[in-house]
Amino acid sequence: MRTIAGLVEEGRLRTGTAGTFPRAQAARAHEPGETDRTTGKPALPVE
């Protein structure tokens, strides 16, 4: 876990997001993953 944290801190490991969606559009946020057209996970901010 420390190795992974170090890679993230160095910028050598990054996570991708498929976009940031408001909670009202949560269903829309999952559409790309259901059709295999995504490069990351959807982000749903907590308000």
HELIX and SHEET records of a PDB file:
HELIX    1   1 ARG A    2  GLU A   10  1                                   9    
HELIX    2   2 ARG A   23  GLN A   25  5                                   3    
HELIX    3   3 ALA A   26  GLU A   34  1                                   9    
SHEET    1   A 2 THR A  17  THR A  20  0                                        
SHEET    2   A 2 LYS A  41  ALA A  43  1                                        
END                                                                             
